Amino acid sequence: MELKALILVGGPAVGNPQTPEMIAGVPFACLDVLGATVLERIAQRLRAVGISQVSLISAASVDARIHVDRAVH
């Protein structure tokens, strides 16, 4: 059986739809923390348990795209 995952990143903060969870247009999940982003760590763990494909939907700006791409590749 093929398992896939969909991750949503950079949308409005819970309880405050006006403020996205970002710093300088980069979602919190895409910021480097001790050598890897939170999103990279999530993708690694999903693959470790058998998820064959991880897809991402992000509200990040075009300038922040490099951070998002790094996290899922």
MORAMO-V919069 format. One record per residue. N is the residue number from 1. PHI is phi in whole degrees, 0 to 359 (999 if undefined). OMEGA is omega as a letter, one per 30 degrees, with the letter a starting at -180 (NA if undefined). NEAR is the number of other C-alpha atoms within 12 Angstrom. Layout:
BEGIN
n=N phi=PHI omega=OMEGA near=NEAR
n=N phi=PHI omega=OMEGA near=NEAR
END
This chain:
BEGIN
n=1 phi=999 omega=l near=6
n=2 phi=267 omega=l near=11
n=3 phi=248 omega=a near=15
n=4 phi=231 omega=l near=17
n=5 phi=229 omega=l near=22
n=6 phi=237 omega=a near=19
n=7 phi=245 omega=l near=24
n=8 phi=258 omega=a near=21
n=9 phi=225 omega=l near=33
n=10 phi=83 omega=l near=32
n=11 phi=276 omega=l near=25
n=12 phi=299 omega=l near=19
n=13 phi=293 omega=l near=16
n=14 phi=298 omega=l near=11
n=15 phi=85 omega=l near=10
n=16 phi=218 omega=a near=10
n=17 phi=294 omega=a near=11
n=18 phi=273 omega=a near=11
n=19 phi=244 omega=l near=16
n=20 phi=288 omega=l near=24
n=21 phi=276 omega=a near=26
n=22 phi=218 omega=l near=23
n=23 phi=234 omega=a near=16
n=24 phi=53 omega=l near=17
n=25 phi=81 omega=l near=26
n=26 phi=255 omega=l near=29
n=27 phi=301 omega=l near=35
n=28 phi=311 omega=a near=28
n=29 phi=295 omega=a near=35
n=30 phi=257 omega=l near=37
n=31 phi=275 omega=a near=31
n=32 phi=290 omega=l near=19
n=33 phi=229 omega=l near=14
n=34 phi=55 omega=l near=9
n=35 phi=95 omega=l near=12
n=36 phi=207 omega=l near=20
n=37 phi=277 omega=l near=25
n=38 phi=301 omega=a near=25
n=39 phi=296 omega=l near=35
n=40 phi=300 omega=a near=28
n=41 phi=295 omega=l near=23
n=42 phi=296 omega=a near=26
n=43 phi=298 omega=l near=32
n=44 phi=298 omega=a near=22
n=45 phi=293 omega=l near=17
n=46 phi=297 omega=l near=22
n=47 phi=295 omega=a near=21
n=48 phi=295 omega=l near=14
n=49 phi=260 omega=l near=15
n=50 phi=104 omega=l near=16
n=51 phi=286 omega=a near=19
n=52 phi=273 omega=a near=18
n=53 phi=219 omega=l near=20
n=54 phi=242 omega=l near=27
n=55 phi=249 omega=a near=24
n=56 phi=226 omega=l near=27
n=57 phi=244 omega=a near=19
n=58 phi=228 omega=l near=31
n=59 phi=264 omega=a near=27
n=60 phi=291 omega=l near=30
n=61 phi=290 omega=l near=20
n=62 phi=300 omega=l near=15
n=63 phi=296 omega=a near=14
n=64 phi=269 omega=a near=25
n=65 phi=302 omega=a near=23
n=66 phi=300 omega=l near=18
n=67 phi=291 omega=a near=30
n=68 phi=293 omega=a near=36
n=69 phi=299 omega=l near=24
n=70 phi=300 omega=a near=21
n=71 phi=291 omega=a near=33
n=72 phi=252 omega=l near=32
n=73 phi=250 omega=NA near=18
END
